[in-house]
Structure formats: C-alpha cells, structure tokens
Amino acid sequence: MASKAGARTGAKRTSAGATRSGSTFGLAPWLGIAVIAILLDQVTKLTILKTFQYGEFRPLTSFFNLVLVYNKGAAFSFLAAAGGWQRWFFTLLGVVAATVIVWLLKRHNGQKMFCLSLSLILGGALGNVIDRVVYGHVIDFLDFHVGGWHWPAFNVADSAICVGAVLLVIDELRRVRRGK
C-alpha cells in the first residue's frame, strides 16, 4: 500500500518506512542541518549584540550595512506595533510550524531537496523563536540598500527561511515536471 510519502515520489513504503525505490536518511541529518542554521543564526546575533549599540550601523559596501535593530513583529515588521501579544503569537506559530516540519521530515526523509528545504525553514523558524523567547523581539542586522531605498533588515534565520522556501518551490516544480 502506497503512503502519501510514497505517492509523492512514486515509490512504495515498507512497514519500516523506507522507500522501495530509494533510500531514506532518517531524521538526524535533517535535524542536523536545522541545528547548524540555528547555531549560525544565534552566533551572528550574539556577535552583533556584543559589538553594536541599538540603531548603530556600519557601512561595509556601497549597498550593504550591518545594523542592530529589533523586530517585534514578523516579516517586514508585520504587527510590530501590535502591543505585545504578537510576541507570543509568533512564538506559538513558530513552534507549531516546527512541529509540523519535524513530522514532514520524518514522513519524507528520503526526499533530499524537500527535506533540505524544510530543514532550513525549521532552523530559521526556531532561530527567531529563540529570540522572541529570550529577548522579546527578533534581532536583525543585515541591511541591503540601493540608492535611498533599504530592504527591511533581516538575519541569518530569515535567510535560511527564504532559501528553504525557494528550494521548496524548486522541488515542487521539479516534481510536477517529472509527473508530465
């Protein structure tokens, strides 16, 4: 009987969870990638916290600064001025997302691109959850700009989430293309 994971790849799963047409990697490598993303995120944030004052920026190129800013909201400071409840809402949302992602990683652990993308998203989500729990806000410090226009500052966790999302789209497009 084909499970949803097997249906996604066209492979049948055995009772042990391994696909018959391909190997599985287990959960550990994917969680390892997430842990690496979390560590990179937290180390860079701690470095910025120790070397910058809030609002301080240092130009590194004509289009890139390091800056220490806090984001109490979500992406692009969405709900940043909501009064405080958003801290716990986005923390809960991150924990729920992490739980679902771990479940997906467990079910689809033999699908490399899919699991890599989810691992990066997981690491990024938990990196920002750590900030919300410890500091009450997310620490952002990467500031790209062109002329007088600045992208909202972001961090390594945000980068991992974005790269993971792009890989997820690429994986889905490849899967759909193979199905034709």
C-alpha positions as CSV (number, residue, x, y, z in Angstrom):
1,M,0.0,0.0,0.0
2,A,1.5,3.4,-1.0
3,S,1.6,6.0,1.7
4,K,1.4,9.7,1.0
5,A,5.2,9.9,1.0
6,G,5.4,7.1,-1.5
7,A,2.7,8.7,-3.6
8,R,4.8,11.9,-3.7
9,T,7.8,10.1,-5.2
10,G,6.0,7.2,-6.9
11,A,7.6,4.8,-4.5
12,K,6.0,2.4,-2.1
13,R,7.0,2.5,1.6
14,T,7.8,-0.6,3.6
15,S,6.5,-1.1,7.1
16,A,9.8,0.2,8.4
17,G,9.3,3.5,6.5
18,A,12.0,3.0,3.9
19,T,11.0,3.5,0.3
20,R,11.5,0.6,-2.0
21,S,12.8,2.7,-4.9
22,G,15.2,4.8,-2.8
23,S,17.0,5.0,0.5
24,T,16.0,7.0,3.5
25,F,18.3,9.1,5.5
26,G,16.5,9.1,8.9
27,L,15.6,12.3,10.7
28,A,19.1,13.0,12.2
29,P,20.8,14.6,9.1
30,W,17.8,16.9,8.5
31,L,17.7,18.0,12.1
32,G,21.5,18.4,12.0
33,I,21.1,20.9,9.2
34,A,18.4,22.8,11.2
35,V,20.7,22.9,14.2
36,I,23.6,24.3,12.0
37,A,21.2,27.0,10.8
38,I,20.2,27.8,14.4
39,L,23.8,27.9,15.6
40,L,24.9,30.2,12.7
41,D,21.9,32.5,13.4
42,Q,22.5,32.7,17.1
43,V,26.3,33.2,16.9
44,T,25.9,36.0,14.4
45,K,23.2,37.7,16.5
46,L,25.3,37.4,19.7
47,T,28.3,38.9,17.8
48,I,26.2,41.9,16.6
49,L,24.7,42.3,20.1
50,K,28.1,42.5,21.7
51,T,29.7,44.9,19.1
52,F,26.8,47.2,18.2
53,Q,24.5,49.6,20.1
54,Y,20.9,49.6,19.1
55,G,20.4,51.5,15.9
56,E,24.2,51.7,15.1
57,F,25.1,50.9,11.6
58,R,28.4,50.3,9.8
59,P,28.6,50.5,6.0
60,L,30.6,47.6,4.5
61,T,29.9,48.3,0.9
62,S,28.0,50.9,-1.2
63,F,24.9,48.6,-0.9
64,F,25.3,46.8,2.4
65,N,25.5,47.8,6.1
66,L,25.5,46.0,9.3
67,V,23.0,47.5,11.7
68,L,21.4,46.4,15.0
69,V,17.6,46.7,15.0
70,Y,14.9,44.8,16.8
71,N,11.7,43.4,15.2
72,K,8.8,42.8,17.5
73,G,6.6,41.7,14.6
74,A,7.0,39.2,11.7
75,A,8.4,39.6,8.2
76,F,8.8,43.3,7.2
77,S,7.8,44.2,10.8
78,F,4.3,43.0,10.3
79,L,2.3,43.6,13.5
80,A,5.4,45.1,15.2
81,A,3.3,47.8,16.9
82,A,0.5,45.5,18.0
83,G,1.0,45.9,21.7
84,G,2.9,42.8,22.8
85,W,0.6,39.9,22.1
86,Q,2.3,39.3,18.8
87,R,5.5,38.1,20.6
88,W,3.6,35.0,21.9
89,F,1.5,34.6,18.8
90,F,4.6,34.4,16.6
91,T,6.4,32.2,19.1
92,L,3.5,29.8,19.1
93,L,3.2,29.9,15.3
94,G,7.0,29.1,15.1
95,V,6.6,26.2,17.5
96,V,3.6,24.8,15.6
97,A,5.4,25.2,12.3
98,A,8.5,23.4,13.7
99,T,6.3,20.5,14.9
100,V,4.7,20.1,11.5
101,I,8.0,20.4,9.8
102,V,9.6,17.7,12.0
103,W,6.6,15.5,11.2
104,L,7.0,16.1,7.5
105,L,10.8,15.4,7.7
106,K,10.0,12.1,9.5
107,R,7.5,11.1,6.8
108,H,9.5,12.2,3.8
109,N,13.1,11.7,5.0
110,G,14.3,10.1,1.8
111,Q,13.4,13.2,-0.4
112,K,16.6,15.2,-0.3
113,M,15.6,18.5,-1.8
114,F,12.3,18.6,0.1
115,C,13.9,17.7,3.4
116,L,16.8,20.2,2.9
117,S,14.3,23.0,2.3
118,L,12.2,22.0,5.3
119,S,15.4,21.8,7.4
120,L,16.4,25.3,6.5
121,I,12.9,26.6,7.2
122,L,12.9,24.7,10.6
123,G,16.3,26.2,11.6
124,G,15.3,29.7,10.7
125,A,11.9,29.5,12.4
126,L,13.5,28.2,15.6
127,G,16.3,30.7,15.5
128,N,13.7,33.5,15.5
129,V,11.6,31.7,18.2
130,I,14.7,31.7,20.4
131,D,15.0,35.5,20.0
132,R,11.3,36.0,20.8
133,V,11.5,33.9,24.0
134,V,14.9,35.3,25.2
135,Y,14.7,38.9,24.1
136,G,11.1,39.6,23.3
137,H,11.9,40.5,19.8
138,V,13.9,39.3,16.8
139,I,17.4,40.7,16.3
140,D,18.0,41.9,12.7
141,F,21.3,43.2,11.4
142,L,21.7,42.6,7.6
143,D,20.8,45.9,5.8
144,F,20.9,45.9,2.0
145,H,20.1,49.2,0.1
146,V,20.1,50.7,-3.3
147,G,20.2,54.5,-3.5
148,G,17.9,55.7,-0.8
149,W,15.8,52.5,-0.6
150,H,16.5,49.9,2.1
151,W,15.2,46.4,2.3
152,P,14.0,45.7,5.8
153,A,16.8,44.5,7.9
154,F,17.0,40.7,8.4
155,N,19.1,38.0,9.9
156,V,20.6,34.5,9.2
157,A,17.4,32.8,10.3
158,D,15.3,34.9,7.8
159,S,17.9,34.0,5.1
160,A,17.5,30.2,5.9
161,I,13.7,30.5,5.7
162,C,13.9,32.3,2.4
163,V,16.5,29.8,0.9
164,G,14.4,26.9,2.2
165,A,11.2,28.4,0.7
166,V,12.9,28.8,-2.7
167,L,14.2,25.3,-2.6
168,L,10.7,24.1,-1.7
169,V,9.3,25.8,-4.8
170,I,12.1,24.4,-7.0
171,D,11.4,20.9,-5.6
172,E,7.7,21.1,-6.3
173,L,8.3,22.4,-9.8
174,R,10.7,19.5,-10.5
175,R,8.2,17.0,-9.1
176,V,5.4,18.4,-11.2
177,R,7.6,18.4,-14.3
178,R,8.6,14.7,-13.7
179,G,4.9,13.9,-13.4
180,K,4.2,15.0,-17.0
